[in-house]
Structures are given as C-alpha cells and as structure tokens.
Amino acid sequence: MTQVRVLTVSDRCSAGTSTDTSGPYIAERLEAWRPGGVTVTRECVSDDVIKIQGALNRAVELAAADKSGKGHLFISSGGTGLSPHDVTVQAISPLLEKQATGIMSALVSICVQKTPFAMLSNPLVGTIGRCLVVCLPGSKKAVAENLDILFPVLGHILDLISDSKSSISSFHASMQQSGPHNTAPAKKMEHVCPHKSGVTAQKKVDNSRRGVAFRPRHSTWPMLPVDEALSLITRAATSHPLQTQTLSTLSPSPGELAPAHGHVTGSVVLAREDLPNYRASIKDGYAVLAGDGPGVYKVVAVSKMGHSSGLVLESGTVSRVTTGGMVPLGADAVVQVEDTELVSSTSDGEEDTIRILSSVSPGTDIRPVGSDIAQGDILLPGGCRILAAELGLLASQGITNVDVRSKPRIAVISTGNELVTSGTDLSSGQVRDSNTPALLHLLREDGYNVTLSAHFPDSLNEVTDGLRRALDNADIILTTGGVSMGECDYLKEALPAAGGTVHFGRVHMKPGKPTTFATFPSGQLYFGLPGNPVSAMVTYKLFVLPALKVWEGRDSAPSVMKVELPETRNLDPRPEYIRAVYNNGEVRLTGGQCSSRLLSMRSANLLLKLPPRSDTCTSVDKGTLVDAMIIGPL
C-alpha cells in the first residue's frame, strides 16, 4: 500500500475563509490512479515554513517506518509562485536529498505550451529516502495539468526510489517490447534507462561513493538573510509550550543566589499587604498636631523603627520619631529635626521640651498606609524577569516562593578530532577547545545553566549517536564546528539521521555563514554554530540568545543603539558584524576582525552591523552612523 500525504498550503484555506479545491482533487485523482493501492491523508497549513516542513517531516517519518520497502508520496499544492507569501519551495528544497530536475523541466515546458504563465509556477520535485516529494501550484487547473504529465511515470518513479528490482525489470522489459508491431530489436528502441540492466551496478557504486574525491564542491544550502533565519528560529521557539515550576525567593546562603533569580514569572504576582502597613515618618523629627503651630512643647514619647509606643498624641505635646518610625495616633504631621531647638532636658540627658520653629500642614512628611504598595496591586507582571529589585519586592511582601517559567535544558557540544581540553599539553596539529568554555560562560552570564557538555569526534556514526543521546538530556543543543564544507563536517548529514529537520544550513552574514538550525519532532531546537571562536560567539548572540529568551516567554529583541563608525571600512559581499568597544561615549574597533581571532571579542560590548557591498557602495566612511547591537555592559 502506497502512503500518500496531500498538503494544501494556503493562509485562507487554513483559516477557513476559503474552500480548498486542489487538495481533494489530488486525493481523488490518486485514488483513481491506483484503486485500492493507495492510502491518502490530507492536511492544510498556512504559508509558514515551519508548518510546511513539519508536514513533510511527518510524511518522511511515515515512509521510513514502513517495513514493506515501498516508495511513498508527498504532494503539496500552493506556495510555489513568486509572491512574498509563497514559501513552499523555500521550505522544502533545503530538505531534499535529490532534486529531479528533469521532471521539473518537463512539467514547466509542457504546461507553458498551454499558457505562458506556467513559467511562473516553479514546481519542485525531489526525494528524501523512499519518499517522492512533489510541490505543485495552488490552482486546481494547474494541478490537473501537472498530474496528467506525472501519472504515466509516477509508478516507475516510486519503484526507482524504493529500488524495487522486479518492478523495474518488468517495466524495462515492457518498454523494450513496445514499438511498431513489437518487432523492432531491443537495442534500437529509443528508451534507454541509465539504471537498466548492464549499467545498474556501476550506477550503484557511483551513488554510494563517500570518498573525499566525490564530496560536494559547492554547498547546496541557500544563504538565508539574517532576519529570515531569525524569524524561523523565533517561530520554532515560540511553538514550545511554556512550562512552570515553583522556586524559592530566598538565598540558601549568603554566597548563593536565590533559586528564582534570573527566572521569569509564570503569572502575575499580587501584593499580599499594604506597604507601609502603618503611617510612617519620612524624616527624623517630631510627630505633631499641625494645628498647634510653632511654640514650646513637651516630648512625651519616642517612636523608633520597629517599635510602637501605643500612645495617642494630644494637643500641646509632641513625640520624637525616626525615619520610618510609626507616627502615633492623634498626630497628623511631622516636623523635621532641623526646624526645632532644645529648650530643656532631663537629668539623664533625655529631651524634656523642644521649640517648634515652623508651621506645617496636615500630612507633611508622613507616608500613608499603602502609599508605596497597596494590597492587591500588581507586584510583578507575568513574564517579568526576577533580578535584584524584584527579589527585594517579593521579600517586602513575605513571598518566599514564586511560580516561574522553566528554563530550557541546554547541551553544549564541541566537535573535531583536533580538540583537546585547556589543561592539556598540545601535540602537533592539536588545538585547545576555547568554544566550550566561552559558550558555557556566555550562557551563565545570560542566566542559563548547561545540563550537558560533550565532545564529538569526526565520525558520522558517533556524531549521529551523540545527537540522539543529547536529545535525551537537552531541550536546546548547541554544537560548534562540523557544519561547513570540510570532509569531516558530518552534522548536516547526521541531523536527519537522528530525526531532525534542517531548516537552514547557511546564513548571509560574516562571520557565521555555515550556521545551521534544525528542529526535532519533540520540540527540541538545534544550533550548529561555526567552529571559529568569534563566529561561534557572534552567532550565539544573534541566534541562540533570542531563542532562549523566547523559550521562556521573554522579549527577544536585542538592544540596539546608533554609533559613529570609528574608521573607514571596506564592505564585504555579506553583511558584516564587527566587534567594538564602547567606553565613555567613544567607540573603537577591537583590531583585526578575522573570525578565528578571539582577541577581537576581548572587552567587546558592541557588534557594529555593516551593509553588504553593492555596485553603488563599496565602503563606509568614518563617522557614518551605523546600528550597534549591545552584547555586553557599557
């Protein structure tokens, strides 16, 4: 039984504001094409890259789980055009293992004979394992025309991708016997399949060659703009359901932070009581009845912080109060000590009478009950990060536990046979691992702990197995190295084998071009950061940190300021992020900006964004205002 997943890509159809006609039509045609031999499931999603890739990933998983060895089909309609909302080809093409350019050319060349507008449709055909992937335009008419072209060869294509030798042989035999009166010799027939008997073995050897001589010479991954890459990451991180836990707001010891420190509130925290919960003096002085006015008065009581005399003050008397002390009942104002003078004292040095030198109005220098915080006020909103001031507020209300959003479990993994730990003496060709300690401390500085730190050697099997182990212990996986074009860069190949969906494999930026992002069915996120130390740290700030913030429901937008470029810079073909130091209003670059030069990150607290070179702009002059992303304390 051939499994078929039909996907309709349409914002309006997924929202229910338009009727899907293409999806049901495709399903009907497929069921008629092979009656009783196909199982069709349909799905409709919006024009969203993550959702489109998720639908494809489910189809591929279904095909891989089928033990019959048959070829299966994923066919979509919609989103193959040129409008900004058409993202199906962009979503699917990076995931294909092979593209069937001949089939795509045939679809366009035949359809364009009926209408020149067919050249705008951009159909996509390719394979992932034993799953044939076909992306067609959204109109029912265009779908019908493309299916008419595909159906005569569809069965043979499915046999080919499943390597069904008996079916392929039968097909070849029937082709060789076809022709006028079935009398032409087989060797003169026009159909000659490159995979037919006689050359099959050689083709299999070619397809399975993994030697370095046969590695790709050019990346098949398109370079996504930074904003587009970040948008993909944000959507994936947002899809993770927020989880909460209860943590203490109390420090276990004077040298430790409270467990809730650095977390984000899971819900609104309300004030339990008024603050102050009594009428408190704003200054050191004397509680008085404002109507008494200036004159000589007897000091009948003292009100200090933490103490209540229980006195009801009467006219003609005063009570000495300290800042924050309780204003006794009967008093309605406080006269500061600077506006008084001593008249007489007792034998033991206590005040007996004092003179009030100035008049005051009722309420002067008294904090009313609840004037700072009233019971029921919002103490902390939901999504508020709990730092020093927030912990102080919670302490003032006697709140010792608070619901917070759970932070992600994070794995930091280095790759490469050349790496050794910092305390190791170097042998020839070895390099000490600087990425792991740098990322561990970047994460700690930003309020995140690492649950797993590991190292992968240069082996496809070990990288794949290591990823699977990391998925058992982490929500977000960071690797450094192994994502570029080197013969030992296995991560892009290992990710699908471990169950991941790679959303992009290159970004249009410098440094950090090989940056890779993937997701897994259980919601985990994967970031493949470049191996050069500067690239790893820059891409952490640009891509990983925003994802961590979104994961726990925080605002992920970076802090950006405008600064004057301190020196003239020639532009690169890619947008460039150069490291700089801001100090006392002045900006200076950190020297050479090579991505391997970790010194360029020393003391850097800004990333200056320079535009890509163009025909009309090849450099940026000193003094030009540029955007500067803040990456450290100013």
C-alpha positions as CSV (number, residue, x, y, z in Angstrom):
1,M,0.0,0.0,0.0
2,T,1.5,3.3,-1.1
3,Q,1.2,6.0,1.6
4,V,0.3,9.5,0.2
5,R,0.2,12.7,2.2
6,V,-1.5,15.6,0.4
7,L,-0.7,19.0,1.7
8,T,-2.6,22.2,0.8
9,V,-0.6,25.4,1.6
10,S,-2.9,28.4,1.9
11,D,-3.4,31.1,4.6
12,R,-7.0,31.5,3.6
13,C,-7.9,27.8,3.4
14,S,-6.2,27.0,6.8
15,A,-8.1,29.9,8.3
16,G,-11.4,28.7,6.9
17,T,-12.1,31.8,4.8
18,S,-11.7,29.9,1.5
19,T,-12.5,26.4,0.3
20,D,-9.7,24.0,-0.6
21,T,-10.4,22.6,-4.1
22,S,-6.9,21.4,-5.0
23,G,-6.3,19.0,-2.1
24,P,-9.5,17.0,-2.5
25,Y,-8.9,16.9,-6.3
26,I,-5.4,15.5,-5.8
27,A,-6.7,12.9,-3.4
28,E,-9.4,11.9,-5.8
29,R,-7.0,11.6,-8.8
30,L,-4.5,9.5,-6.8
31,E,-7.2,7.1,-5.6
32,A,-8.4,6.6,-9.1
33,W,-4.8,6.2,-10.4
34,R,-4.2,3.1,-8.3
35,P,-7.6,1.9,-6.9
36,G,-7.2,0.2,-3.6
37,G,-3.5,0.6,-3.7
38,V,-3.0,4.0,-2.0
39,T,-3.8,5.4,1.4
40,V,-4.3,9.1,1.2
41,T,-4.3,11.5,4.1
42,R,-4.9,15.3,3.7
43,E,-3.6,18.3,5.6
44,C,-3.9,22.0,5.2
45,V,-1.5,24.6,6.7
46,S,-0.8,28.3,6.3
47,D,2.1,29.8,4.3
48,D,4.5,29.1,7.1
49,V,7.9,27.5,6.6
50,I,7.9,25.7,9.9
51,K,4.5,24.2,9.4
52,I,5.2,23.1,5.8
53,Q,8.5,21.5,6.9
54,G,6.7,19.8,9.8
55,A,4.1,18.2,7.4
56,L,6.9,17.0,5.1
57,N,8.8,15.6,8.1
58,R,5.8,13.6,9.2
59,A,5.4,12.1,5.7
60,V,9.1,11.2,5.6
61,E,8.9,9.6,9.0
62,L,5.8,7.6,7.9
63,A,7.7,6.4,4.8
64,A,10.8,5.4,6.8
65,A,8.6,3.5,9.3
66,D,7.0,1.4,6.6
67,K,8.7,-2.0,6.5
68,S,7.3,-3.0,3.1
69,G,10.1,-1.1,1.3
70,K,7.6,0.6,-1.0
71,G,8.0,4.1,-2.3
72,H,5.7,6.8,-0.8
73,L,4.5,10.2,-2.0
74,F,4.2,13.6,-0.5
75,I,2.4,16.1,-2.8
76,S,1.6,19.7,-2.0
77,S,-0.3,22.4,-3.8
78,G,0.2,26.1,-3.3
79,G,3.0,28.4,-2.4
80,T,5.3,27.8,-5.4
81,G,4.9,31.2,-7.0
82,L,6.9,34.4,-6.7
83,S,4.8,36.4,-4.2
84,P,6.3,37.2,-0.7
85,H,3.8,34.7,0.8
86,D,4.9,31.8,-1.5
87,V,7.3,29.9,0.7
88,T,6.7,26.2,-0.1
89,V,9.8,25.9,-2.4
90,Q,11.9,27.7,0.1
91,A,10.7,25.4,2.9
92,I,11.0,22.1,1.0
93,S,14.1,22.5,-1.2
94,P,16.8,22.5,1.6
95,L,15.4,19.2,2.9
96,L,15.6,17.3,-0.4
97,E,18.3,14.7,-0.8
98,K,18.0,14.8,-4.6
99,Q,16.2,17.1,-6.9
100,A,14.5,15.7,-10.1
101,T,15.4,18.5,-12.4
102,G,14.3,16.5,-15.5
103,I,10.8,16.1,-14.1
104,M,10.6,19.7,-13.1
105,S,11.7,20.9,-16.5
106,A,9.1,18.6,-18.2
107,L,6.3,20.0,-16.0
108,V,7.1,23.6,-16.9
109,S,7.9,23.0,-20.6
110,I,4.7,21.1,-21.3
111,C,2.5,23.4,-19.3
112,V,3.9,26.5,-20.8
113,Q,2.7,25.3,-24.2
114,K,-0.8,25.9,-22.8
115,T,-0.2,29.2,-21.1
116,P,3.0,31.4,-20.8
117,F,2.1,32.0,-17.1
118,A,3.1,28.4,-16.4
119,M,6.7,29.5,-16.3
120,L,5.9,31.4,-13.1
121,S,4.7,28.3,-11.2
122,N,8.2,26.9,-10.0
123,P,7.2,23.3,-9.3
124,L,9.6,21.3,-7.2
125,V,10.2,17.5,-7.4
126,G,12.8,15.5,-5.4
127,T,13.3,12.7,-3.0
128,I,14.0,12.1,0.7
129,G,14.8,8.4,1.2
130,R,11.8,6.4,-0.1
131,C,9.5,9.4,-0.2
132,L,8.9,11.2,-3.5
133,V,8.2,14.9,-2.9
134,V,6.2,16.9,-5.4
135,C,5.2,20.6,-4.9
136,L,2.7,21.9,-7.4
137,P,0.9,25.3,-7.9
138,G,-2.2,26.0,-6.0
139,S,-4.9,26.3,-8.7
140,K,-6.9,23.2,-9.5
141,K,-6.4,23.7,-13.2
142,A,-2.6,23.8,-12.8
143,V,-2.7,20.8,-10.6
144,A,-4.7,18.8,-13.1
145,E,-2.3,19.7,-15.9
146,N,0.8,18.6,-13.8
147,L,-0.8,15.4,-12.7
148,D,-1.6,14.5,-16.3
149,I,2.1,14.8,-17.0
150,L,3.2,12.9,-13.9
151,F,0.8,9.9,-13.8
152,P,2.3,8.0,-16.8
153,V,5.7,7.8,-15.0
154,L,4.7,8.0,-11.3
155,G,4.6,4.3,-10.7
156,H,8.0,3.8,-12.2
157,I,9.4,6.7,-10.1
158,L,8.1,5.1,-6.9
159,D,9.7,1.8,-8.0
160,L,13.0,3.5,-8.6
161,I,13.2,5.3,-5.3
162,S,12.3,2.1,-3.4
163,D,14.8,0.1,-5.5
164,S,12.1,-2.4,-6.4
165,K,14.2,-4.6,-8.8
166,S,11.4,-6.9,-10.0
167,S,9.1,-4.0,-10.9
168,I,11.9,-2.1,-12.6
169,S,12.9,-5.1,-14.6
170,S,9.3,-5.7,-15.7
171,F,9.0,-2.1,-16.7
172,H,12.2,-2.3,-18.8
173,A,11.0,-5.5,-20.5
174,S,7.7,-3.9,-21.4
175,M,9.5,-0.9,-22.8
176,Q,11.9,-3.0,-24.9
177,Q,9.0,-4.9,-26.3
178,S,7.0,-1.8,-27.2
179,G,7.1,-0.1,-30.6
180,P,5.6,-0.7,-34.1
181,H,4.1,-4.3,-34.2
182,N,6.5,-5.2,-31.3
183,T,9.1,-6.3,-33.9
184,A,11.9,-3.7,-33.5
185,P,15.1,-5.1,-32.0
186,A,15.5,-4.1,-28.3
187,K,18.9,-2.4,-29.0
188,K,17.3,0.0,-31.4
189,M,14.5,1.2,-29.1
190,E,14.7,4.8,-28.1
191,H,14.1,4.2,-24.4
192,V,17.4,3.6,-22.7
193,C,17.3,3.9,-18.9
194,P,20.6,4.7,-17.2
195,H,19.6,2.3,-14.4
196,K,18.7,-0.7,-16.7
197,S,20.5,-4.0,-16.7
198,G,24.1,-3.7,-17.7
199,V,24.9,-0.4,-16.0
200,T,23.0,-0.7,-12.7
201,A,26.0,-2.0,-10.8
202,Q,28.2,0.9,-11.9
203,K,25.4,3.4,-11.0
204,K,25.1,2.0,-7.6
205,V,28.8,2.3,-7.0
206,D,28.7,5.9,-8.1
207,N,25.8,6.8,-5.9
208,S,27.3,5.2,-2.8
209,R,30.8,6.6,-3.1
210,R,31.7,8.5,0.0
211,G,35.4,9.2,-0.7
212,V,36.7,12.7,-0.3
213,A,37.2,13.0,-4.0
214,F,33.4,12.8,-4.5
215,R,32.3,15.2,-1.8
216,P,30.2,18.3,-2.9
217,R,32.4,21.2,-4.1
218,H,29.6,23.7,-3.6
219,S,27.1,24.0,-0.8
220,T,23.5,23.1,-1.8
221,W,22.1,25.2,1.1
222,P,20.8,28.7,0.1
223,M,22.1,31.6,2.2
224,L,19.3,33.0,4.2
225,P,19.2,36.6,5.2
226,V,19.8,37.1,9.0
227,D,16.3,38.4,9.6
228,E,14.7,35.5,7.8
229,A,16.9,33.0,9.7
230,L,16.0,34.6,13.0
231,S,12.3,34.6,12.1
232,L,12.4,30.8,11.5
233,I,14.2,30.3,14.9
234,T,11.7,32.6,16.7
235,R,8.7,30.7,15.3
236,A,10.1,27.4,16.3
237,A,11.0,28.5,19.8
238,T,7.5,30.1,20.2
239,S,5.8,26.8,19.4
240,H,7.3,25.3,22.5
241,P,4.6,25.3,25.3
242,L,5.6,27.3,28.3
243,Q,6.1,25.2,31.4
244,T,6.2,26.5,35.0
245,Q,7.7,25.5,38.3
246,T,7.8,26.9,41.8
247,L,11.1,28.2,43.1
248,S,12.3,29.8,46.4
249,T,13.0,33.5,46.5
250,L,15.4,33.0,49.5
251,S,19.1,32.6,49.1
252,P,20.3,29.3,50.5
253,S,23.4,31.0,51.9
254,P,25.0,34.5,51.8
255,G,27.2,33.4,48.9
256,E,24.4,31.9,46.8
257,L,21.7,33.5,44.6
258,A,18.1,32.6,45.3
259,P,16.8,29.8,43.1
260,A,14.3,32.1,41.5
261,H,16.9,34.7,40.5
262,G,17.1,35.1,36.7
263,H,13.9,33.3,36.0
264,V,10.7,34.7,34.5
265,T,7.5,34.9,36.4
266,G,4.9,32.4,35.3
267,S,1.9,34.6,36.2
268,V,1.0,37.9,37.8
269,V,2.2,38.2,41.4
270,L,-0.1,40.4,43.6
271,A,0.8,42.3,46.7
272,R,-0.4,40.5,49.8
273,E,-0.4,43.5,52.1
274,D,-0.1,47.3,52.3
275,L,3.4,48.8,52.3
276,P,3.9,50.5,54.6
277,N,1.3,48.8,56.8
278,Y,1.4,51.8,59.2
279,R,1.7,55.5,58.9
280,A,5.5,56.0,58.7
281,S,7.6,59.1,59.2
282,I,9.6,60.3,56.2
283,K,12.2,62.1,58.3
284,D,13.8,62.2,61.7
285,G,11.8,64.8,63.7
286,Y,8.7,65.2,65.8
287,A,5.1,64.0,65.3
288,V,2.8,66.9,66.0
289,L,-0.7,68.1,65.6
290,A,-0.4,70.6,62.7
291,G,-2.9,72.9,64.2
292,D,-0.8,73.5,67.3
293,G,1.7,75.6,65.2
294,P,5.2,76.9,66.4
295,G,5.9,77.0,70.1
296,V,7.3,75.1,73.0
297,Y,6.1,71.5,73.5
298,K,6.8,68.6,75.9
299,V,8.2,65.5,74.4
300,V,6.0,62.7,75.7
301,A,7.1,59.7,73.7
302,V,9.7,58.3,71.3
303,S,8.8,56.3,68.2
304,K,11.6,54.4,66.6
305,M,11.7,51.9,63.7
306,G,10.3,48.6,64.8
307,H,8.7,50.0,67.9
308,S,5.2,51.2,68.8
309,S,4.5,53.3,71.9
310,G,0.8,52.8,71.7
311,L,0.4,56.5,72.6
312,V,-2.4,58.7,71.4
313,L,-0.8,62.1,71.0
314,E,-2.7,65.0,72.5
315,S,-2.6,68.7,71.6
316,G,0.3,70.6,73.2
317,T,2.6,67.6,73.1
318,V,5.0,66.0,70.6
319,S,6.5,62.6,70.0
320,R,10.0,62.1,68.7
321,V,10.1,59.9,65.6
322,T,12.9,58.4,63.5
323,T,12.8,58.0,59.7
324,G,10.4,55.1,59.1
325,G,9.1,55.1,62.6
326,M,5.4,54.8,63.3
327,V,3.6,58.1,63.6
328,P,1.4,57.8,66.8
329,L,-2.3,58.1,66.7
330,G,-3.6,61.7,67.0
331,A,-0.6,63.2,65.2
332,D,-1.2,64.4,61.6
333,A,2.2,65.8,60.6
334,V,6.0,65.5,61.2
335,V,8.3,68.5,61.8
336,Q,11.9,67.7,60.7
337,V,14.5,68.0,63.4
338,E,16.3,70.8,61.6
339,D,13.2,73.0,62.3
340,T,13.4,72.6,66.1
341,E,15.6,73.5,69.0
342,L,16.1,72.1,72.5
343,V,14.5,74.0,75.4
344,S,15.1,71.7,78.4
345,S,16.4,68.2,79.1
346,T,16.1,65.7,82.0
347,S,19.0,64.7,84.3
348,D,19.7,61.6,82.3
349,G,20.1,63.5,79.0
350,E,16.6,62.9,77.6
351,E,14.7,65.7,75.9
352,D,12.1,67.3,78.0
353,T,10.8,70.2,76.0
354,I,11.6,71.5,72.5
355,R,10.6,74.5,70.4
356,I,8.9,74.1,67.0
357,L,10.2,76.8,64.7
358,S,8.0,76.5,61.7
359,S,4.4,75.7,60.8
360,V,3.4,72.5,58.9
361,S,0.3,71.4,57.2
362,P,-1.5,68.1,57.8
363,G,0.1,65.1,56.2
364,T,3.6,66.7,56.0
365,D,6.3,64.1,55.9
366,I,4.0,61.2,56.6
367,R,3.8,58.1,54.3
368,P,0.2,56.9,54.5
369,V,-0.7,53.2,54.8
370,G,-0.3,51.5,51.4
371,S,1.3,54.6,49.8
372,D,4.2,52.6,48.3
373,I,2.2,49.4,47.5
374,A,-1.4,48.8,48.2
375,Q,-2.8,45.3,48.9
376,G,-3.8,43.7,45.6
377,D,-1.5,45.9,43.5
378,I,0.4,44.1,40.7
379,L,3.8,43.4,42.3
380,L,5.3,41.6,39.3
381,P,3.6,41.1,35.9
382,G,3.7,37.7,34.2
383,G,6.8,37.3,32.1
384,C,8.9,39.6,34.3
385,R,12.5,38.6,34.9
386,I,13.3,38.3,38.5
387,L,16.5,40.1,39.4
388,A,17.7,42.0,42.5
389,A,14.9,44.6,42.7
390,E,12.2,42.0,42.0
391,L,13.6,39.8,44.8
392,G,13.5,42.8,47.1
393,L,9.9,43.4,46.3
394,L,9.0,39.8,46.9
395,A,10.8,39.9,50.2
396,S,9.0,43.1,51.3
397,Q,5.7,41.1,50.9
398,G,6.9,38.0,52.7
399,I,6.6,35.9,49.4
400,T,9.1,33.1,49.7
401,N,8.1,31.0,46.7
402,V,7.0,32.1,43.2
403,D,5.9,30.3,40.1
404,V,8.4,30.8,37.3
405,R,8.7,29.6,33.7
406,S,11.1,26.7,33.3
407,K,14.3,27.4,31.6
408,P,15.4,25.1,28.8
409,R,17.9,22.3,29.4
410,I,21.0,23.1,27.3
411,A,23.7,21.0,25.8
412,V,27.0,22.4,24.6
413,I,29.0,20.1,22.3
414,S,32.3,20.7,20.6
415,T,33.3,18.6,17.5
416,G,36.6,17.7,15.9
417,N,39.5,15.2,16.4
418,E,41.9,18.1,16.8
419,L,40.4,19.5,20.0
420,V,41.9,18.9,23.5
421,T,40.9,20.5,26.8
422,S,42.5,23.6,28.1
423,G,44.8,21.9,30.7
424,T,46.3,19.5,28.1
425,D,49.7,19.9,26.5
426,L,49.4,20.2,22.7
427,S,50.7,17.7,20.3
428,S,51.3,18.6,16.6
429,G,48.1,19.5,14.9
430,Q,46.0,19.8,18.1
431,V,44.0,22.9,19.3
432,R,42.7,23.6,22.7
433,D,39.0,23.9,22.9
434,S,38.1,27.6,23.5
435,N,34.5,27.4,22.3
436,T,33.1,25.3,25.1
437,P,34.3,27.4,28.0
438,A,33.4,30.6,26.1
439,L,29.8,29.4,25.4
440,L,29.4,27.9,29.0
441,H,30.2,31.3,30.5
442,L,28.2,33.3,27.9
443,L,25.2,31.2,28.9
444,R,25.9,31.6,32.6
445,E,26.2,35.4,32.1
446,D,22.9,35.4,30.4
447,G,21.2,33.4,33.2
448,Y,21.3,29.9,31.8
449,N,22.9,26.7,33.1
450,V,24.2,23.9,30.9
451,T,22.9,20.4,31.7
452,L,25.3,18.5,29.3
453,S,28.7,19.3,27.9
454,A,30.3,16.8,25.5
455,H,32.7,16.3,22.6
456,F,32.0,14.5,19.3
457,P,34.9,13.1,17.3
458,D,35.0,13.2,13.5
459,S,32.8,10.2,12.8
460,L,29.3,10.2,11.2
461,N,28.1,7.3,13.4
462,E,29.4,8.8,16.6
463,V,28.0,12.3,15.8
464,T,24.6,10.7,15.0
465,D,24.6,8.6,18.2
466,G,25.8,11.6,20.2
467,L,23.0,13.7,18.9
468,R,20.5,11.0,19.9
469,R,22.0,10.9,23.4
470,A,21.9,14.7,23.7
471,L,18.2,14.7,22.8
472,D,17.5,12.7,25.9
473,N,19.1,15.3,28.1
474,A,18.5,18.7,26.5
475,D,15.8,20.9,25.0
476,I,18.3,23.1,23.1
477,I,21.5,21.7,21.6
478,L,24.5,23.8,20.6
479,T,27.4,22.4,18.6
480,T,30.5,24.1,17.4
481,G,32.2,23.1,14.2
482,G,31.3,20.3,11.8
483,V,28.7,22.3,9.8
484,S,30.8,23.7,6.9
485,M,32.2,22.1,3.7
486,G,35.0,20.0,5.2
487,E,35.3,16.3,4.6
488,C,34.9,15.7,8.3
489,D,31.8,18.0,8.7
490,Y,29.1,15.4,9.4
491,L,26.5,17.3,11.3
492,K,24.2,18.3,8.4
493,E,24.1,14.6,7.4
494,A,23.7,13.3,11.0
495,L,20.8,15.6,11.9
496,P,18.2,13.9,9.6
497,A,19.5,10.5,10.7
498,A,18.9,11.5,14.3
499,G,15.3,12.6,13.4
500,G,15.9,16.3,12.9
501,T,14.6,18.6,10.2
502,V,17.2,21.1,9.0
503,H,15.6,24.5,8.3
504,F,18.7,26.2,7.0
505,G,22.3,25.4,6.6
506,R,23.9,28.8,5.7
507,V,23.2,32.4,6.6
508,H,24.1,35.5,4.6
509,M,26.5,37.1,7.1
510,K,30.1,37.5,8.2
511,P,31.2,35.9,10.4
512,G,28.9,32.8,10.8
513,K,28.0,31.8,7.2
514,P,27.8,28.0,8.0
515,T,25.3,28.5,10.9
516,T,22.8,25.7,10.8
517,F,19.4,25.4,12.5
518,A,17.2,22.3,13.0
519,T,14.2,21.1,15.0
520,F,13.2,17.7,16.3
521,P,9.7,16.2,16.5
522,S,9.6,16.5,20.3
523,G,10.2,20.3,20.0
524,Q,13.9,20.4,20.7
525,L,16.0,23.1,18.9
526,Y,19.4,22.6,17.4
527,F,22.0,25.2,16.6
528,G,25.1,24.3,14.6
529,L,27.5,27.1,15.2
530,P,30.7,27.5,13.2
531,G,33.9,26.3,14.7
532,N,35.8,29.5,14.5
533,P,35.7,31.1,18.0
534,V,34.5,34.5,17.0
535,S,31.8,33.1,14.7
536,A,30.5,30.8,17.5
537,M,30.2,33.8,19.9
538,V,28.7,36.2,17.4
539,T,26.1,33.6,16.2
540,Y,25.3,32.8,19.8
541,K,24.4,36.4,20.4
542,L,22.5,36.8,17.2
543,F,20.5,33.5,17.1
544,V,20.8,31.4,20.2
545,L,20.2,34.0,22.9
546,P,16.9,35.2,21.2
547,A,15.7,31.6,21.1
548,L,16.5,31.1,24.8
549,K,14.5,34.2,25.7
550,V,11.5,33.2,23.5
551,W,11.6,29.7,25.0
552,E,10.8,31.2,28.5
553,G,8.4,33.9,27.2
554,R,10.7,36.9,27.3
555,D,11.1,39.7,24.8
556,S,13.9,38.6,22.4
557,A,14.6,41.9,20.7
558,P,18.2,43.0,21.1
559,S,19.2,46.4,22.4
560,V,20.5,48.5,19.5
561,M,22.0,52.0,19.5
562,K,23.4,54.2,16.8
563,V,27.1,55.0,16.9
564,E,29.6,56.6,14.6
565,L,31.9,54.2,12.7
566,P,35.3,54.9,14.2
567,E,37.2,54.2,10.9
568,T,36.5,53.8,7.2
569,R,35.8,50.2,6.4
570,N,35.7,48.4,3.0
571,L,32.5,46.3,2.7
572,D,32.2,42.6,2.3
573,P,29.7,40.9,-0.1
574,R,27.9,39.8,3.0
575,P,26.5,41.9,5.9
576,E,29.3,42.0,8.5
577,Y,29.2,42.2,12.2
578,I,32.4,43.8,13.5
579,R,33.4,43.8,17.2
580,A,33.8,47.1,19.0
581,V,34.2,48.6,22.5
582,Y,32.1,51.5,23.7
583,N,33.6,53.4,26.6
584,N,32.7,56.9,27.9
585,G,31.0,57.8,24.7
586,E,33.8,56.7,22.4
587,V,33.8,53.7,20.1
588,R,36.9,51.8,19.0
589,L,37.2,48.6,17.0
590,T,38.9,45.6,18.6
591,G,41.6,45.2,15.9
592,G,41.7,42.5,13.2
593,Q,38.2,41.1,12.6
594,C,39.2,37.6,11.3
595,S,36.7,35.0,12.6
596,S,39.5,32.9,14.1
597,R,40.9,35.8,16.1
598,L,39.4,35.5,19.5
599,L,41.2,38.7,20.6
600,S,38.6,40.6,18.6
601,M,36.0,39.6,21.2
602,R,38.0,40.8,24.2
603,S,36.1,43.5,26.0
604,A,33.8,43.9,23.1
605,N,30.4,45.2,24.1
606,L,29.1,46.1,20.6
607,L,28.5,44.4,17.3
608,L,28.5,47.0,14.5
609,K,26.4,46.0,11.6
610,L,27.8,46.9,8.2
611,P,25.7,46.5,5.0
612,P,26.8,44.2,2.1
613,R,28.9,45.6,-0.7
614,S,27.0,46.8,-3.8
615,D,27.7,48.3,-7.1
616,T,27.0,51.7,-5.7
617,C,28.5,51.3,-2.2
618,T,31.8,49.6,-1.6
619,S,32.9,51.2,1.7
620,V,31.5,53.0,4.7
621,D,33.2,56.2,5.8
622,K,34.5,57.1,9.2
623,G,31.8,58.9,11.2
624,T,28.9,57.2,9.4
625,L,26.1,56.3,11.8
626,V,25.6,52.5,12.0
627,D,23.5,50.2,14.1
628,A,25.3,48.7,17.1
629,M,23.9,45.7,18.9
630,I,24.8,45.8,22.6
631,I,26.3,42.5,23.6
632,G,27.9,43.4,27.0
633,P,27.9,46.0,29.8
634,L,28.5,49.5,28.5
